[in-house]
Amino acid sequence: MANKKITGISLILLSFILLFTYTFGLIIYPDLKIHDIKLSELLIKGTIYVIILVFACIIGYIGYTYLKTTPPDIDEVVKEYKEYVKK
């Protein structure tokens, strides 16, 4: 129960931090320079990177599921089980 509360509070705090960062960086003060890069450009590039990363992970997972060996058909399993039981 305590772990769920901690996780929930952490997610709420993370969402507030993201909302504050994006509001500050894209609307309130977009020209703030961080290492000679505008904060708004950095946020947009970071967002695009995360979107592409998630998309690539999904495609990779789909490819992984295609490469896994498929389980045998249920008919074959039942047939082998019946032969095993007869012995």
C-alpha positions as protocol buffer text, in pm:
chain_id: "A"
residue {
  index: 1
  type: MET
  ca { x: 0 y: 0 z: 0 }
}
residue {
  index: 2
  type: ALA
  ca { x: 281 y: 238 z: 87 }
}
residue {
  index: 3
  type: ASN
  ca { x: 461 y: 163 z: -239 }
}
residue {
  index: 4
  type: LYS
  ca { x: 152 y: 260 z: -439 }
}
residue {
  index: 5
  type: LYS
  ca { x: 125 y: 588 z: -252 }
}
residue {
  index: 6
  type: ILE
  ca { x: 492 y: 667 z: -304 }
}
residue {
  index: 7
  type: THR
  ca { x: 465 y: 581 z: -674 }
}
residue {
  index: 8
  type: GLY
  ca { x: 151 y: 792 z: -711 }
}
residue {
  index: 9
  type: ILE
  ca { x: 302 y: 1091 z: -536 }
}
residue {
  index: 10
  type: SER
  ca { x: 620 y: 1057 z: -743 }
}
residue {
  index: 11
  type: LEU
  ca { x: 423 y: 1051 z: -1067 }
}
residue {
  index: 12
  type: ILE
  ca { x: 222 y: 1356 z: -963 }
}
residue {
  index: 13
  type: LEU
  ca { x: 539 y: 1545 z: -874 }
}
residue {
  index: 14
  type: LEU
  ca { x: 702 y: 1442 z: -1203 }
}
residue {
  index: 15
  type: SER
  ca { x: 400 y: 1567 z: -1397 }
}
residue {
  index: 16
  type: PHE
  ca { x: 410 y: 1903 z: -1215 }
}
residue {
  index: 17
  type: ILE
  ca { x: 783 y: 1936 z: -1284 }
}
residue {
  index: 18
  type: LEU
  ca { x: 726 y: 1860 z: -1653 }
}
residue {
  index: 19
  type: LEU
  ca { x: 436 y: 2105 z: -1674 }
}
residue {
  index: 20
  type: PHE
  ca { x: 638 y: 2378 z: -1502 }
}
residue {
  index: 21
  type: THR
  ca { x: 945 y: 2316 z: -1719 }
}
residue {
  index: 22
  type: TYR
  ca { x: 752 y: 2320 z: -2045 }
}
residue {
  index: 23
  type: THR
  ca { x: 543 y: 2622 z: -1945 }
}
residue {
  index: 24
  type: PHE
  ca { x: 852 y: 2813 z: -1837 }
}
residue {
  index: 25
  type: GLY
  ca { x: 1065 y: 2701 z: -2131 }
}
residue {
  index: 26
  type: LEU
  ca { x: 815 y: 2738 z: -2414 }
}
residue {
  index: 27
  type: ILE
  ca { x: 586 y: 3020 z: -2301 }
}
residue {
  index: 28
  type: ILE
  ca { x: 729 y: 3234 z: -2021 }
}
residue {
  index: 29
  type: TYR
  ca { x: 1099 y: 3254 z: -2107 }
}
residue {
  index: 30
  type: PRO
  ca { x: 1177 y: 3067 z: -2432 }
}
residue {
  index: 31
  type: ASP
  ca { x: 1497 y: 3266 z: -2505 }
}
residue {
  index: 32
  type: LEU
  ca { x: 1684 y: 3146 z: -2195 }
}
residue {
  index: 33
  type: LYS
  ca { x: 2022 y: 3013 z: -2310 }
}
residue {
  index: 34
  type: ILE
  ca { x: 2161 y: 2690 z: -2168 }
}
residue {
  index: 35
  type: HIS
  ca { x: 2506 y: 2607 z: -2308 }
}
residue {
  index: 36
  type: ASP
  ca { x: 2440 y: 2841 z: -2604 }
}
residue {
  index: 37
  type: ILE
  ca { x: 2113 y: 2664 z: -2692 }
}
residue {
  index: 38
  type: LYS
  ca { x: 1773 y: 2824 z: -2637 }
}
residue {
  index: 39
  type: LEU
  ca { x: 1564 y: 2646 z: -2375 }
}
residue {
  index: 40
  type: SER
  ca { x: 1269 y: 2622 z: -2614 }
}
residue {
  index: 41
  type: GLU
  ca { x: 1485 y: 2452 z: -2879 }
}
residue {
  index: 42
  type: LEU
  ca { x: 1626 y: 2215 z: -2619 }
}
residue {
  index: 43
  type: LEU
  ca { x: 1278 y: 2116 z: -2498 }
}
residue {
  index: 44
  type: ILE
  ca { x: 1148 y: 2063 z: -2850 }
}
residue {
  index: 45
  type: LYS
  ca { x: 1451 y: 1856 z: -2952 }
}
residue {
  index: 46
  type: GLY
  ca { x: 1425 y: 1653 z: -2632 }
}
residue {
  index: 47
  type: THR
  ca { x: 1057 y: 1587 z: -2690 }
}
residue {
  index: 48
  type: ILE
  ca { x: 1118 y: 1474 z: -3047 }
}
residue {
  index: 49
  type: TYR
  ca { x: 1401 y: 1250 z: -2926 }
}
residue {
  index: 50
  type: VAL
  ca { x: 1176 y: 1084 z: -2667 }
}
residue {
  index: 51
  type: ILE
  ca { x: 899 y: 1030 z: -2923 }
}
residue {
  index: 52
  type: ILE
  ca { x: 1141 y: 868 z: -3168 }
}
residue {
  index: 53
  type: LEU
  ca { x: 1294 y: 660 z: -2887 }
}
residue {
  index: 54
  type: VAL
  ca { x: 951 y: 525 z: -2785 }
}
residue {
  index: 55
  type: PHE
  ca { x: 862 y: 455 z: -3149 }
}
residue {
  index: 56
  type: ALA
  ca { x: 1192 y: 271 z: -3205 }
}
residue {
  index: 57
  type: CYS
  ca { x: 1138 y: 65 z: -2888 }
}
residue {
  index: 58
  type: ILE
  ca { x: 790 y: -35 z: -3003 }
}
residue {
  index: 59
  type: ILE
  ca { x: 921 y: -138 z: -3345 }
}
residue {
  index: 60
  type: GLY
  ca { x: 1207 y: -330 z: -3181 }
}
residue {
  index: 61
  type: TYR
  ca { x: 966 y: -511 z: -2951 }
}
residue {
  index: 62
  type: ILE
  ca { x: 747 y: -608 z: -3246 }
}
residue {
  index: 63
  type: GLY
  ca { x: 1056 y: -742 z: -3423 }
}
residue {
  index: 64
  type: TYR
  ca { x: 1155 y: -932 z: -3110 }
}
residue {
  index: 65
  type: THR
  ca { x: 813 y: -1096 z: -3085 }
}
residue {
  index: 66
  type: TYR
  ca { x: 841 y: -1210 z: -3448 }
}
residue {
  index: 67
  type: LEU
  ca { x: 1179 y: -1372 z: -3380 }
}
residue {
  index: 68
  type: LYS
  ca { x: 1066 y: -1567 z: -3074 }
}
residue {
  index: 69
  type: THR
  ca { x: 985 y: -1929 z: -3132 }
}
residue {
  index: 70
  type: THR
  ca { x: 614 y: -1987 z: -3145 }
}
residue {
  index: 71
  type: PRO
  ca { x: 464 y: -2248 z: -2916 }
}
residue {
  index: 72
  type: PRO
  ca { x: 335 y: -2566 z: -3079 }
}
residue {
  index: 73
  type: ASP
  ca { x: -29 y: -2595 z: -3176 }
}
residue {
  index: 74
  type: ILE
  ca { x: -264 y: -2711 z: -2902 }
}
residue {
  index: 75
  type: ASP
  ca { x: -359 y: -3017 z: -3109 }
}
residue {
  index: 76
  type: GLU
  ca { x: 2 y: -3136 z: -3113 }
}
residue {
  index: 77
  type: VAL
  ca { x: 33 y: -3086 z: -2737 }
}
residue {
  index: 78
  type: VAL
  ca { x: -287 y: -3282 z: -2670 }
}
residue {
  index: 79
  type: LYS
  ca { x: -172 y: -3561 z: -2902 }
}
residue {
  index: 80
  type: GLU
  ca { x: 167 y: -3586 z: -2729 }
}
residue {
  index: 81
  type: TYR
  ca { x: -3 y: -3580 z: -2388 }
}
residue {
  index: 82
  type: LYS
  ca { x: -236 y: -3864 z: -2484 }
}
residue {
  index: 83
  type: GLU
  ca { x: 60 y: -4070 z: -2607 }
}
residue {
  index: 84
  type: TYR
  ca { x: 247 y: -3998 z: -2285 }
}
residue {
  index: 85
  type: VAL
  ca { x: -51 y: -4100 z: -2068 }
}
residue {
  index: 86
  type: LYS
  ca { x: -95 y: -4429 z: -2260 }
}
residue {
  index: 87
  type: LYS
  ca { x: 262 y: -4535 z: -2171 }
}
